[in-house]
Amino acid sequence: MTALEALVALNLLPKIGPVRIRRLLDRFDSPAAVLTASKDELLRIDGIGEETAGILTRWQDHADPTKELREVHERGLSLIHASDPAFPPSLREAYDAPLFLYVWGKIEERDRHAIGVVGTRRITTYGRNVTKKLSFELAHAGFTIVSGLARGVDTVAHEAAVAANGRTIAVIGSGLAKLFPAENLALAEKIADGHGAVVSEFPLHTSPDKQTFPQRNRIVAAWSRALLVTECPAWSGSLITANLAAEYGRPVFAVPGPITSPTSSGCNRLIRDGATLVTDGSDILDDLGELPFARQSTLPLEENHAVPELPPEEASVFAALGDHESGVDRLIDMTGLPSQIVTATLMKLEMRRLVRALPGFRYVKR
């Protein structure tokens, strides 16, 4: 048995997480030695009780690493170990880092410049708009958007990153062969096809449950340089992710909402407890200090008043603004462009510091 097969076997075992597996690996010379250890040897290790020792000594009843690796290959996936250079450094440093990442798509070096975006599954129109705006701005600035592919905020964050022609990582709470929710399969395919990757620490056929989602959340928190919560109620799992991010030493940002809106009560609480209030992508960019190298040149400084040469769609929308504030509907009428193109283009112009957003989804030239 190879070292990789032994590690895969350990990862396939039930009720034994990465923290205990690493404790075992620190005690024995190799992954294979863990699987061949006697029950008495295993019981001498702190945190290994009768049940865990029994699972390890009968590991072949629970795991078939050869079959797992064969299916990874057949599905066109990759398996990245924590020691692999492609493994995100910030995630590797976490005390409870996963042993592996199953990857559909490709993880690139620039994905270490990541911002997590999380929030409620029951997204409102307000939450949808702010999540789309902020995720688009951050992705356009060169940051990879990391989220959980769940309904609501996660879905909008991934879609906005793709719309910005940026990078996004979807960390799911199931195995890649049991992608959840199934309705996001098309989005997952789009992400994996040149816009980032869908990843999981779980064996291929792991079904989602109430334990896998918190485990997924820790990866989102640890991978990201910062975490943004755009909309969530007081009982949201996003608050768990925010607490994890704080434990990992990551700055936490939150979007405020109406005090009468239950779906914003969690964000308002985060701000009360010390999270940074965010109303624009530049709030996060200014706080982090610098942009990823790949996109720095795409964001002219506000004090540079010269209008750069713009792509046709951006030039058309910019010209339609005139010297007075305009609503999105008016710009659609004047340019003849589809609404989604006008909205995306306004975000690009805002990030170029050429237009300014006003209340009521109205825009004016800076």
C-alpha positions in Angstrom: 0.0 0.0 0.0 1.4 3.4 -0.9 1.5 6.3 1.5 -1.3 8.1 -0.6 -3.6 5.0 -0.4 -3.0 4.8 3.3 -3.9 8.5 3.8 -7.0 8.1 1.7 -8.0 5.1 3.8 -7.6 7.1 7.0 -9.7 9.9 5.5 -12.4 7.4 4.5 -12.9 6.1 8.1 -15.9 7.2 10.0 -15.8 9.2 13.3 -12.1 10.1 13.0 -11.4 13.7 11.9 -8.3 15.4 10.7 -7.1 16.5 14.2 -7.0 12.9 15.5 -5.5 11.6 12.3 -2.7 14.1 12.6 -2.1 13.0 16.2 -1.8 9.4 14.9 0.6 10.4 12.2 2.8 12.3 14.7 3.0 9.0 16.7 3.7 6.5 13.9 6.3 6.6 11.2 3.9 6.5 8.3 0.2 6.4 7.4 0.5 2.7 6.7 1.9 2.1 10.2 -1.2 3.6 11.7 -3.4 1.1 9.8 -1.2 -1.8 10.9 -0.9 -0.8 14.6 -2.3 -3.0 17.3 -5.2 -2.0 19.4 -3.0 -1.7 22.5 -0.6 0.7 20.6 -3.5 2.8 19.5 -5.1 3.1 23.0 -1.8 4.5 24.4 -2.4 7.7 22.3 -4.2 10.6 23.9 -7.7 10.9 22.4 -7.9 7.4 21.0 -10.6 5.4 22.8 -12.0 1.9 22.3 -14.3 2.9 19.5 -11.7 4.7 17.4 -9.1 2.0 18.0 -11.7 -0.6 16.9 -12.4 1.3 13.6 -8.7 1.6 12.9 -7.8 -2.0 13.5 -10.8 -3.0 11.2 -10.2 -0.3 8.7 -10.8 -2.6 5.7 -14.5 -2.9 6.8 -14.9 0.8 6.2 -12.5 1.9 3.5 -11.5 1.0 -0.1 -8.8 3.5 -1.0 -8.1 1.9 -4.4 -11.7 2.3 -5.4 -11.8 5.9 -4.2 -8.7 6.9 -6.1 -9.9 5.1 -9.2 -13.2 7.1 -9.2 -11.3 10.3 -8.6 -9.4 9.6 -11.8 -12.5 8.5 -13.7 -14.4 11.7 -12.8 -11.5 13.9 -13.9 -10.9 15.3 -10.4 -7.7 15.8 -8.5 -6.8 15.1 -4.9 -4.5 17.6 -3.2 -2.8 16.7 0.0 -1.9 19.3 2.6 1.8 19.1 1.7 1.0 19.8 -2.0 2.2 23.3 -3.2 -1.3 23.9 -4.6 -2.8 23.5 -1.2 -3.8 27.0 0.1 -1.1 28.1 2.6 -3.6 29.8 5.0 -5.7 26.6 5.2 -2.6 24.5 5.7 -1.7 26.5 8.8 -5.0 25.9 10.5 -4.8 23.5 13.4 -7.8 21.5 12.1 -6.8 21.7 8.4 -8.3 18.9 6.2 -6.0 16.1 5.1 -7.1 16.5 1.5 -9.0 18.6 -0.8 -11.0 16.8 -3.6 -10.9 19.3 -6.4 -13.2 19.7 -9.4 -11.6 22.5 -11.5 -8.3 24.1 -10.7 -6.8 25.8 -7.7 -4.3 28.5 -8.7 -1.7 30.4 -6.8 -3.7 33.6 -7.0 -6.5 31.9 -5.1 -4.6 32.5 -1.9 -5.8 36.1 -2.2 -9.3 35.1 -1.2 -12.2 36.7 0.6 -15.0 34.6 2.0 -18.6 35.7 1.4 -21.3 34.1 3.4 -24.9 34.7 4.5 -28.4 33.5 4.7 -30.0 30.9 2.4 -33.3 32.9 2.6 -31.9 35.9 0.8 -34.0 39.0 0.3 -33.9 41.5 -2.6 -31.7 43.7 -0.4 -29.3 40.9 0.4 -29.2 39.8 -3.2 -28.3 43.3 -4.4 -25.6 44.0 -1.8 -24.1 40.5 -2.2 -23.9 40.8 -6.0 -22.4 44.3 -5.8 -19.8 43.6 -3.3 -18.8 40.2 -4.6 -18.5 41.6 -8.1 -16.3 44.5 -6.9 -14.0 42.2 -5.0 -13.7 39.6 -7.8 -13.1 42.4 -10.3 -10.3 43.8 -8.0 -8.6 40.4 -8.2 -9.7 38.6 -5.1 -11.0 35.0 -5.3 -14.5 34.7 -3.8 -14.8 31.7 -1.4 -18.2 30.5 -0.5 -20.2 27.4 0.1 -22.4 26.9 -3.0 -25.5 27.0 -0.8 -28.8 28.6 -1.8 -29.1 32.3 -1.2 -26.0 34.5 -0.5 -23.5 31.8 -1.5 -25.1 31.3 -4.9 -25.2 35.0 -5.6 -21.6 35.5 -4.5 -20.3 32.8 -6.9 -22.5 34.1 -9.8 -21.2 37.6 -9.3 -17.5 36.5 -9.3 -18.2 34.6 -12.6 -19.9 37.7 -14.0 -16.8 39.7 -13.1 -14.7 37.2 -15.0 -13.0 36.5 -11.7 -12.1 33.5 -9.6 -14.3 31.7 -7.1 -14.0 28.6 -4.9 -17.1 26.7 -3.9 -16.5 24.6 -0.7 -19.3 22.1 -0.4 -20.6 20.2 2.7 -20.8 16.9 0.9 -18.7 14.7 -1.4 -18.2 15.8 -5.0 -20.3 12.8 -6.2 -23.2 14.0 -4.0 -23.1 17.7 -4.9 -25.5 19.7 -2.8 -27.8 21.5 -3.6 -28.4 19.7 -6.9 -30.0 22.8 -8.4 -26.5 24.4 -8.4 -24.9 21.8 -10.6 -24.9 24.1 -13.6 -23.2 26.8 -11.5 -20.7 24.3 -10.2 -19.9 23.3 -13.8 -19.4 26.9 -14.8 -17.1 27.5 -11.8 -15.0 24.4 -12.6 -14.8 25.3 -16.3 -12.2 28.1 -16.0 -13.5 30.2 -13.1 -12.1 28.4 -10.2 -12.9 25.1 -8.4 -15.5 23.2 -6.5 -13.8 21.5 -3.5 -14.6 19.2 -0.6 -12.6 17.5 2.1 -15.1 14.6 2.2 -14.9 11.3 0.4 -16.7 11.3 -2.9 -20.0 9.7 -1.8 -20.4 11.6 1.5 -24.0 12.9 1.9 -24.5 16.3 3.5 -25.7 16.4 7.1 -25.8 18.8 10.1 -22.1 18.0 10.9 -20.6 18.4 7.4 -21.8 22.0 7.0 -19.9 23.4 10.1 -16.9 21.5 8.9 -17.2 23.1 5.5 -17.5 26.5 7.1 -14.2 26.2 8.8 -12.5 25.8 5.4 -14.2 28.9 4.1 -13.0 30.8 7.2 -9.4 29.5 7.2 -8.8 29.8 3.4 -9.9 33.5 3.3 -7.8 36.5 4.1 -11.0 38.1 5.3 -14.7 37.2 5.7 -17.7 39.2 4.6 -21.2 38.5 5.9 -23.8 40.3 3.6 -27.1 39.2 5.2 -28.0 36.8 7.9 -30.5 36.4 10.8 -29.5 36.0 14.4 -29.6 32.2 14.3 -27.6 31.8 11.0 -24.8 29.4 10.5 -22.9 32.3 9.0 -22.3 33.6 12.5 -20.4 30.3 13.2 -18.3 31.0 10.2 -17.6 34.5 11.4 -16.6 33.3 14.8 -14.2 30.8 13.2 -12.7 33.5 11.0 -12.1 35.6 14.2 -10.4 32.6 15.8 -8.2 32.2 12.8 -7.2 35.8 13.1 -9.1 36.9 9.9 -10.9 40.3 9.8 -14.7 40.1 9.7 -16.8 42.5 7.7 -20.6 42.8 7.7 -23.2 44.7 5.8 -25.7 46.6 8.0 -29.4 46.2 7.4 -32.7 47.7 8.7 -33.2 47.1 12.4 -36.7 45.9 11.6 -35.4 43.2 9.3 -34.9 39.8 10.9 -32.6 38.7 8.0 -30.1 41.5 8.9 -30.2 41.0 12.7 -27.1 38.7 12.6 -25.1 41.2 10.6 -26.1 44.1 12.9 -25.0 42.0 15.9 -21.6 41.3 14.3 -21.1 45.0 13.7 -22.1 45.8 17.3 -19.6 43.1 18.5 -16.7 44.6 16.5 -17.0 43.5 12.9 -16.2 46.3 10.4 -19.2 47.9 8.8 -19.2 47.7 5.0 -21.2 49.6 2.4 -18.8 49.4 -0.6 -16.1 47.1 -1.9 -13.6 49.8 -1.3 -14.2 49.6 2.4 -12.7 46.1 2.4 -9.9 46.9 -0.1 -8.8 49.9 1.9 -8.8 47.9 5.1 -6.7 45.0 3.6 -4.2 47.5 2.3 -3.3 46.3 -1.1 -4.8 44.6 -4.1 -3.7 41.2 -5.6 -1.0 42.0 -8.1 -2.8 40.6 -11.1 -5.6 43.2 -11.0 -3.9 46.3 -9.5 -3.7 48.1 -12.8 -7.4 47.8 -13.5 -8.4 50.2 -10.7 -7.3 53.8 -11.4 -6.9 55.9 -8.3 -9.8 58.2 -7.5 -7.6 61.3 -7.7 -6.6 60.4 -11.3 -9.3 62.4 -13.1 -8.3 61.3 -16.7 -10.9 59.0 -18.1 -9.2 55.9 -19.5 -10.1 54.3 -22.8 -13.0 52.1 -22.1 -14.4 48.9 -23.7 -17.5 49.6 -25.9 -20.1 48.6 -23.3 -18.5 50.6 -20.5 -18.0 53.6 -22.8 -21.7 53.4 -23.9 -23.0 53.4 -20.3 -20.6 56.0 -19.1 -21.6 58.3 -22.0 -25.3 57.8 -21.2 -24.8 59.0 -17.6 -24.3 62.6 -18.8 -23.8 65.2 -16.1 -26.8 64.3 -13.9 -27.7 61.2 -11.8 -29.5 58.5 -13.7 -31.5 55.4 -12.7 -30.7 51.9 -14.2 -33.9 51.9 -16.2 -33.0 55.1 -18.0 -29.6 53.8 -18.8 -31.1 50.6 -20.2 -33.3 52.7 -22.5 -30.5 55.0 -23.6 -27.9 52.3 -24.3 -30.2 49.5 -25.6 -28.2 47.0 -23.6 -29.8 44.2 -21.5 -30.4 45.0 -17.9 -27.8 42.5 -16.6 -25.2 44.0 -18.9 -25.9 47.5 -17.7 -25.8 46.5 -14.0 -22.5 44.6 -14.4 -21.0 47.5 -16.4 -22.0 50.0 -13.7 -20.2 47.9 -11.2 -17.1 47.9 -13.4 -17.3 51.7 -13.8 -17.7 52.1 -10.0 -14.6 50.0 -9.4 -12.7 52.1 -11.9 -13.8 55.1 -9.7 -15.5 56.7 -12.7 -19.1 56.6 -11.3 -20.6 56.8 -7.9 -23.6 54.8 -6.7 -26.4 56.8 -5.0 -29.4 55.6 -2.9 -32.2 54.1 -4.9 -29.9 52.4 -7.5 -29.0 55.7 -9.1 -25.6 56.6 -10.5 -23.7 59.7 -11.3 -20.3 60.4 -12.8 -17.6 61.2 -10.3 
